[in-house]
């Protein structure tokens, strides 16, 4: 490609709204442009990268038994109603009506669609297992789109679904896709970890996430040598041994202007853990009070799983609602609640502590020396806590290590959740009707672009791995007015094109400094600079990663390019 004609609107200035390096560099390198909040156009350089990632995903999916199809991004309401997710998926779903007033959504995912597709088509165990996938645009009305294309409202995703005859076969398909994903992300050159994930709105029995490590990633993971999980999923087991502690008499104490755990702890000289935190919630129309140790945070994903309700149906109580149940904001406690309809949920760790501090349900008062069972009761939840640094891994007994990352892939064992709700099944060896055991598998195609850039950049720009680079080599002609330089640049360009090398020729009438800055910014792996040595057929050769210029004969430069690109042509 001749850069004189190329659509590559690079920016000199730093974009003001860019939050992370990949977003900033993709805007500056003329790879994407924002159309609206969370909606982007992919310009030529970026779209070449996207297509290369797609090709890698296709090759590995096909190698591991997948068959590609393409379904519409427009999905009818009826199948979502059948699965029970039309109303529960939440406000992230884009919903619309056609001219006949029939309702549809823009697909945020495709479990229902794929299940409906094979219903009455796959009817016998002899047709199983089945693994079908698509690469399709997905739509989610993110509450707060951010990080460029990393959390956008429109994104490109590979989603696959397996259909099996029993649990054992489903687990075998799950393992097969696990290996496939390792191949994909290994080929992309990503530094990643595989962690236990939260099934969330997908449902099912088990899930894992493939997380590309990046300090700017919005997701946190916690891991030890033999265990890794997202912060939403990581198990928390607090070591509390107070069995022999004597239970003291309850006292009501005046705690003026003490609404936070820190304020209560300081005023009463109690450790924060024993100053139990109340989280006042409305779940649909039900008042729910959750009590956890004061030094911890509530893990909303765990609470959502415990309550079996979508997160958008949970909100914090307002002040008037707290007062309506006979309490005061900042002073809610589990003792003596007047309203019997309130649902009280207690993290199991609280039940093991003695002589705790709780709100007295009276403004500016707390109760001390409160004890579970003797003074209050409620539903016991095994673990509602958000993991934090210093926690002990329940599997290895080691202190958790923590890192941040970008989720680029996920795999789910769905079980029979969708086949049951949508009536999808087959006849087994005995002629009996059975429901499919399903798996769901996603790879974020466009999100993988951001993960690669987050792991491969410097202060000057992007450093593309050869396998996904938009072009393999860039030829920079210092002076396009110099006939000798242009002639040699053209000669190298044509010879590399003939050898199927993906090559850029910078023949723009720009100052050398502009060309060099753009060259660093867009991150092409191999560089040949044609300058004053052209008359002697001497060029400068360098790589984007090392950026060390070496003067060599043009034929040697071409040979180096051919050797470096032999596996990518």
N, C-alpha and C positions, 0 to 999 in steps of 0.2 A: 504494500500500500504506500502510495506517495503522500507524504504528509501535507504537501501544498494543497491537496484536495480533500484532506481528511477532516471530518467533523469531530473536533477535539477541543472544546472551548475551556481551556485551562484558566485557572484563576491565580493571580499573584497574591491577593489578599486572603487572610484567614477568614473563612465563613463564620459569622457571628453565632449562628444557631447550632453549630456542630459541637456535639458533646464528647465524642470519643474519636481516637485517631482514624479509624476506618471511615467514619462519616466525613470527617474533615478532609481526608485525602481523596476520597471518591468524588467529593464536590470539586476540590481544587484540580484534580486530574481530569476533569471533564468526563467522568464516568457515569454520573447520575445527575438528574435535576428534579427538584421537588415540584410536584404539580399541585398538591394540597397537603394538608396535615396527614402524615403517614402514607402518602401516595407518591411514588417516584416513577420517572421515566428512565430507562436504561439506555445509555448512549453506546456508540459502537464498541469502544474499548471494553466496557463492562459486559456488554451482551456477549462478546466473544468468550469472556471468562465464564459466564453463566452457562453457555452452550457446552463448554469443555467439562464443566462439573456434571452437567446432565449426561454427557456421553460416558463419563466414568461410572456414574450411578447405573446407567442402562447396562453397560458391559457387565458389571458385577451382579446386578439383579438377574440378568439373563443367565449368567454363569451359575447362579444358585437356584435356578428353576423358576424364576419369575416370568410372567408373560405380560407384555405391556398392552394396555388399552387406553382409551381416552373417553372420559365421561364429561358431561356438561358441567360448567360451574354453577348453573342454575338448577336448583333442586326443589321439587314440589313439597309443600307443607305436609301432605298426608303421611309420608313415610316418617317424618320427624314426630308427628303426633302418635303414630303407632309405637315408636320406640320410647315415647314419653319425654323426649328432649325438646320439643318445640317451645314449651314454656319454661323449661328448666335450664336450657343452655345459657340463657342470659342475654343481657343487652349487647354483648359483643356480636350477636348474629344480625347481619343485614337482612331485613325482611322487605318484600315488595309485592305488589299486585299487578297482574296483567290487565288488559282492557276488559276481560270478562270477569274481573274481580276474583280471580283465582290467586291464592297466595303461594309465594315461593320464597326461598332464601338464596343468597349467594353463599355457596358452600364454604363453611369454616373447616370442615372435615368431611369424611365420606363413608363412615361405617354403614349408615342406613342405605346409602345409594348402592354400594357394592353388594350388600346383602340382598337388596331388592333385585339387583341385576341377575344374580344366580338362582334366585328362588324360582322353582319350576323348570329350571334349565339343568341344574345339577341335581339329579334325582336318585342316584345310586352310589353306594360305597365304591363301586368300581371306577367312578370318575374322580375319586379323591386320592391323594391330597391335591388341592388347587391353590396356586399362588398367582394372583393377578395384581398389577400395579399401574399407576398412571403418574405422569408429571403434569401438574395442573396448577393454575392460579387459585389461591385460597383467599378468603376475605374474612377479616375479623375487625369489628369496630372497636379498636383499642381505646380505652378510656383516656390514656395518655401516650400516644405514639411518641417514640423517642429512639435515640441512637441510630438515626438514619434508617436504612433498610433492615436493621436488626430487629426492631419491633415496629413493623409497619402494619397498616390496615389492609394492604394487598401484598401478597408475597407468593413466591413460587415454591412448591413443595412436591416431593415424591411421596405418595402414600400407597402402601401395599396392604393387601389383606389375604390371609391364608384361611382355608376352610378344610377342616379335618374331621375324622369320624369319632375320635375320642380324645380324652385329655392327654394321654401319652403321645398321640400323634401330634396334637397341638404343641406340646412342649418340644417335640423334635423339630417342628417347623420354626419355633421360636429360637432354638439353638442354631438352626441353619441361617436364619436372618441375622442373628448375632454375629456369626462368622462373616457373613456378607458385609455387614456394616464395618467390621474391623478392616476388611479389605478396602472398602471405599475410603475410609478416613486415613488409613495407612498410605494409600496412593495419593491422597490430597496433601500428605506431608504434615498433617495436623498433630500437635501434641495434645492428647485427649485422655480423659478418664471415663470409665463406664461406672455409673453409679445407680443405686436404687432410686427410683422416682416415685412420685405420687400419681396415682391413676386419675385422680380428679374427675372431670366431667366424662372422661372416656369410660370409666368403670373397669371392671375386670379383676383378675386375680393377682397379677404381678406386672411390674413395669420397670424398665431401665432406661436411663438417659445416657447419651454419648455427649460429653461436655468438653468442648475445646477450651483449654486453659487460657485465660487472658485476665490481666489485672483489672481491666475495664469491664469485664463481664458483669451483668446484672444479677446473675445467680451465684450463690455460694454453695460449695460442696465441702463435706467433711469426710475424712478418710483416715484409715490406718492401713497396715500391711495387707489385711484380708477382708476389708469392708470399706465401702464407699457409698455415700448417699447424698442427695440434695439436702439443703437445710430444711426443706419442707418434710422430708421423709426420715431424716436421721433420728434414730432412737435416743431418748434421753432417760437415763436411769440415775437418779440422785441417790447417793449413799447417805441414808438417814438412819441412825441407830439410837433411838431414844426410848427403847422399850422399858428400861428401869427408872426413867425419870418420873418423879412424883408430880401428880397433877395438882396444881394450886387452885385456889378459889378464884372465880371470875370477879373481876373488878371493872367498873366503868370509870374511865378517866377522861378529864377535860383535855382536849387536844386542839387548842385554838389555831386556826389558819393552817392546819395540817391535813392537806388533801392528797398529797403525793406520798409514795412509799418512802422516798428520801427524807421528806419532812417529818413523817411519823417516826421513822427509825431514829433520826437525830434527836427528836424531842423526847422520846421514851427511852432512848439508849438501848434499843433492841437491834439485833442484826436484821438486815433487810429481808432475808429469807423467811424469818418467822413473822414478819409483818405481811400477812396474807393479802394478796391483791385481788380485788373484785373487778371483773369485766362485765359491765351491764349491757346486755344485748337484747335486741328484738329480732326474733327469728320468725319470719312471716308476721303473725299477730300474737306470738307467744313471747312472754317475758322470760328470758333465760339469764341466770347469773352464773358465771364461771369463776371459780376460785383457784388460784395458782400461787406458788411461792412468790413473795414480793420481789425477789431479785431476778425473776425470770420473765420472759415474754410469752404471750399466748401464740401458739402456732395455729394460724387460721386454717391451714390445709388439714391438719389433724382434727380440728374441731368440725370442719365441713364433713370429713369422713365419718366422724363419730355421730353427727346429727343426721347424716344422709340427706342433706339439703344443698342446693347450689349456693355458692358464696354470695351471689348478688341478692339473695333473700335474707342475708344477715346484715344488720347495721347496729351501730352504737345507739343506746337509748339517749334521748334528749332529757334535759333537766326536769321538764314537767312530767315525763314518763317515770323517771326515777322516784319522784315525789308521789306519784300516783300509786306506787307499790308500797308506800310507807317508809321511804328512805330518803337520803339526801346525797347529791352528787359529791363524791369523794369520801363518803362515810358509809358505803354499802357493806353489809356483813351478812353472814348466814344464820345468825342467831335472832330468834324472835320475829321473823318476817310475818307480817299480818296476812298477806295474800297467799292462800294455800295453792293457788293455780300457778305460782311461779315455779319454773323448773330450775333446780339447783344442781349444778354439775361441779364436781370437785376432782382436781387432779390428784391421783393416787398418792403422790408425795406429801400432800398436805395432811393426809390421814395418818401419816407416820410421825408427824411432828407433835411435840407437847408444848402446851402453854403459849399458844400463838396469839398474835394481835389481829383483831378484825374490826371493821367498822361497826359502830353501835346502831346504825340506822337512825342516828340522831345527829343533827348538825353540831360539829365541833366536839364530837365524842367518839372514843374507841373503847373496845373491850380488850382487856389483857387476860392472860391465863385461860384462854378458850381451848377446848379439846374436842376433837372429833368423837362422835357417838354420845359422849356425855352431854355436850352442849348443842350440837347441831348434827344434821344428817343430810344426805343427798345422793345423787347418782355418782358412782366412782368411775372415772375414766383413767385408763392405765397410763396414758402419756399424752398430754396436750401442750407440751412445752417446746419452744424453739431452741434448738441446739445452740450452744455458744462455745467460744474458744475455752479450752481447759476441761471440757467435758470428757468423760472416759468412754471409749468405744465399748459397747456391750459385748462385742464378739471377741476382741483381742485383749481387752483390759488396758490398752494403751491410751494415752491422751490423744484426742483427735488432732490431726493436722487439718488445716483449712486452706482453701484456694477459691478463686473466683473463675467463672468461665461462661461460655456461651453454649447453650444447648443447640447442637446441630443435628441430633438424631434421637429418636425415641422408639421403643418397642414395647408392646402391650400384649399380655395374655388376656384376651377378652372373655374367654370361656364361652358360655351360651347366652350372654346378656342380650345380644342383638338377634340372634337366631330365634330365641324364645319370643321376644316381643314382636318380631316381624313374621313369625311363623315359617321360618326357613329350615327345611330338613331334607332327609334322604332316607332311602330304604337300606337297612343293613343286610348282613349275610343271611339272616333269618327272615327277611322280608318285613321287619318291624320298622316303624317310623322313628327316626332319631333326629335330634337337632344338631346342627353343625357346631363344632368347637372352633372358635375363631381367634385369629391374632391380627394385630394392627401394627404397622411399621411406617414411621415417617422420617424423611430426611429433608431438612431445610436447605433448598438449593441456594436461594439468594442469601440466606443467613450464613451459609458456608463461605460465601464471598467475604463477608465481614470478618469471620473468624480467621480466614487465611491472612487478611491484611493486618488484623490485630497482632498476629504472631510474626508477621514479616514486613516490617517497616523500620525506617529510621527518621531522623529529623528532616531529611531531604525528600522523602516520599516513600512509595511502595517498593517492596522487593519481591517480585513475583517468583514463586517456584516454577520451574520450566514447564511442568505438566499442565498448569492452568494459565500460564502467561498469555495475554492477548496476542502477543507476537514473540517469537524467539529471539530476534536480533534487531537492533536499530542501527542504521548507517547514518552517521551525522556528517554532512558535508559542510565544512567550515564556511567556505565562500562559494555561493552558487554562481558568482560572477566569474570565477576562475574556471575556464574551460577544462583544464586538466583535472581539477578536483571533481568537477561534475561528471566528466567522462569516466573516471575511475569509480566514482560512486555508482554510476549507472551499470558499469560492468559487474561490480560485486553484487548489486541488487539483482540483476538478471540471472547471474550464475546461481545464486542461492535460491531464487524462485524456481529455477529449473530442477533443483534438487529437492523441491517441496519443503523448503525451509520457510517458515512464516516470518516475513521480513518487512520492516518499515524503512523507507528512505526519507530522511529529513532534508527535503529539497526546498524548504521554506526560505523566503528572503527575509530572514531574521538575523539579529546579532547573535554571535556565538554564545554569549552568556544566556540568552533566552532559550536557545536550543539545548544547552547543557542543563539548565534548570528544569526544563520540561522533561528531558531524558531521565533525570533522576526522579522526578515526580511520578511519571507513569510506570517506572520500574521494570522496563524490559530487561531480561536476564543478561543478554550478551550485547556488547557495544563495539562498533568499529567506527573510528573517527578518521575521516579523510581530510587532510590539511596540506601543509606545505610540502610534505614528503611525497605527494602524489606523483610528482615528476619522476621519482625514483621507485615508484610502486611500493612505498613504505606507508603504513597506516598505524594508528594506535588501536590496540586491542585491550579490552577490559571487561570485567563482569560487574553487574550492578551491585552484587553483594560485597565484593572486595574493593571495588573502585580503584584498582591499581593499574595505571596505564603502562602499556609496554609497546614500544615501537618494533614492529615486525614486518616482514614482507607480506604483501597482500595475499599471496597464495597460501602462506602459512596461516594467516588469519582465517581464510575461508576453510581450510582443513580443520582448524580448531572448532569453528562453528559447526561443521558437519559432524565432527566427533561428538560434540556436546549435545547435539539434537538428534542423534541417530535413533534414539528410542521414542521420539516424539513426532516423527514425520509419517 
